[in-house]
Amino acid sequence: MVSLRSLLPVALLLALATSPVHARAIDIDDRDAGGAAVDDLPPYLQCVPYARTVSGIQIYGDAHTWWEQAAGRYSRGFKPKVGAVMAFRPNGNSRLGHVAAVSKVIDSRTVLIRHANWSPINGRRGQIEDNVRAIDVSPDNDWSAVRVWYGPSQALGATQWPLAGFIYPVKPKKSELQQLKQTRTEASARGELTTRDGDPIAAIIKRELGI
C-alpha cells in the first residue's frame, strides 16, 4: 500500500506544474538563455523551491544552508556556470539568505539568473524573475559579491550581496571530496566549528557522509 507521506512530494510537483504564473520580469530580450523551462508555477514562490525546480539540485531547507548542505553531494566552486545555483549569504534583512539559478554567462563579470521572491512585481513579493542581470562586484573578480537587477528601479540594485559560491548540478569530483575531508579534519583538529555558523542541518549531513 502506498502511504500518504510518500505521495506528498509527487503532489507538490504536480502543483508546481499545473498552477498559473502570476508575474514574470525580464530585463533583456534573451530567448536563448539556458536552464530548465518552467511555464507554470504558483503565484507566490519562495526562492528555494523555484531554484530547486529550475536547477534540479535537490536540496531542501533555508537558502543559507544550501552551501553547506551541498558539501559532498554536489560539486561547488566560485565560477558561474549555466544551471548552477548562486548561493547568497545572509546579509542585512535577508537573514535566511537567497538562492538563484544561473541561466546564462554573459562575460566574466555578468550573468543572467532565474529566481523568485526578490523584486516586488505589481506590488507583490514572491514573484518570478527570469533571465535578469547579476554582476560580480568583487575586487578580485572571484564572485564573492554581486549586485542584482531590482524590478522597482528597473536597474541593478545598489546593495552588494555576499555570495558563498556556486553549487553545480553534478556530483563532486574525487579531488573535491578529498580536499573537503582534509579541510574538515584540519578544522576539527584546531577545535573550530566545521560548519558555517554551526548549522545543525549541515552538521548532520556531514556526519552521515563521514566528512
N, C-alpha and C positions, 0 to 999 in steps of 0.2 A: 504493500500500500504506500502511495506517495504522500508524504506529510505536507501539511500546510506550510511549515517552515521552509521546506525545500523549494516550494513554488514561489516564494516571495521574490527572489532575485529575478525570476522569469517574468513575474507580473510587473516589476519595476521597469525592466527593459521594454516590455510591451507598452507601458505607459509612456515611456520616453519616445517610442517610435510612432505613437498614434496621436499625441496631443498637439494642438496647433501652436505655431510660432506667434508670439506677441509682437516682438520688435527685433530688428537687426540693424546694426550700424556698420557701414563700410566706409573707410576714409579715402580709399582709392579704388578705381576700377581695375581689379586684378583677378581675372577669371581663372588663371592657371595656377593659383595658389594651391599648395598641396594640403594633405590632411583628409581624414575621412569625411564623406558627405553626410551632413545631418540636416535634413529638411524639416523635420517635425520634432519639436521639443516643447516641454511645458512652458507656460507664460511667465513663470518665475523660477529662476535657477540660481543655486549657489555655484561657485566656481568649481568645486570639487567634482560633482557628477558630470558637469559638462567636459572638463578636462579629461576625465576618465573615459567618457564616451568617444570623444574625437581622437584621442591618442591610443586607446586600447590598453593603457597602463592600468593594471588592476590593483590600485592602492586605495584604501579607504581611510577615513578619519580626517581631522582638520588639516588644512593645507600646510601648516607649518611643520607637520610631522612627516610629510611625504619624502623629503630629502633623506632623513634617517631611515625611514621605512624601506626606501629603495635599496639601501646598502645590502649587498649580497644577493639581491633579487633582480635588479635591473642595472644596466651599465649607467654610470654617471660621469659627468665631465663639465667643462667650462666653456664649450663652444656650442653655439646653436646649430641644430640640425632639424630638418623638416620632420615632424612627428614627435619631436622631443617635448617634454613638459618643462617649462620655465618655472622654477620653484622660487617664490619670493619669501624672504624672511619677514617676520613680524616687524612692523615699523609704524610708529605713531599710533593712530587709532585703529590700524589694521593689526589687531592683536593675534588673529588666527592665521596670518599670512595669506598667500594667494597662489594659485596655480593657473597657468595658461599654456596652450599648445602652440608650438611654432608651426606656421603654415607655409612660410617661405623665407628664405635667407636672401636679402637684397644685396648686402655687402658686409664687410667686416664689422660694421657698426649698426646695421639696420636689419630688422626682421619684421615680418608680419606675424601677428598672433591671433588666435581664436580664444576668447574667454567669455565668462559670464559674471554678472554681478560686479561690474567695475564702474561704468558710467551710468548715471540715471538717463533713461531714454523716455521721452514724453512724461517726465516727472516720476518715473518708476524705476526702482532699482531691480536687480535680479534679471536683467535683460542680457541678451546675447550680442556680442560684437565680434564679427568675423573679419579677419584679414585687416586688422588695424595695426598701426605702426608702434614699434617699440625700438628705442635706440640705446646703445651702450654709451654710458657717460663716465665710465671708469677711466681714471688717468692712464692706466696701462692696457686698455682695450682687452680686459680679461672678463668682461661681462659680470662684474661684481656689483654693478649698479646700473639701473636703467631709468629712462623716462618713458611714459606710456601715453598713447593717444587718449584724450579725455573728451568725451562727447559734447558736454555742455559748452566747452570753449572752442570746439572744433579745431583743436591744436594739441600738441604734446603738452601734458601736464608739467607743472614746474617742479614737482616733487621728484627727488632721486630715490628710487626704491632699491634697497639692497637685495641681491639675489644670493641664494645658496649655490645654485648651479643649474644644470640641465639633466633631466632624467630621460634616458633613451629607451625606447620600447624593445630592447633586446637584452638577453642575458649578459651579465658581466663576464669579461674575459678572465681567464685563469690568473693573469698578472694582476688584474684589479682585485681579485679575491685575496691573493697573497699579500698585496700591499695593504688592503683593508685589515686583514688579520694582524699584520705586523704593527700597523698604527694603533689598533686597539690593544694589543699586547703591551706596547711601549707606554700607552696612556695609563693602562691598568697598573703597570709597574711603578709609575710615578704617582699613583694614588689619585689620578684625575678622573673626572667623570668621562665615561666613554660614549655618552650620548649628549647631543646638544640640549642644554637646559634640563638635563636629567629626564628627558622624555620617556615616560614609562612604556609607551607602545613600542618605541624603537628598542628599548632595553629587552622587552620580551622577545621581539623578532630576532635580535642578535643572539640571545641565549638559545633560542631554538635552532639557529643556524650554526651555533658554535663558533662565533666570531667575536 
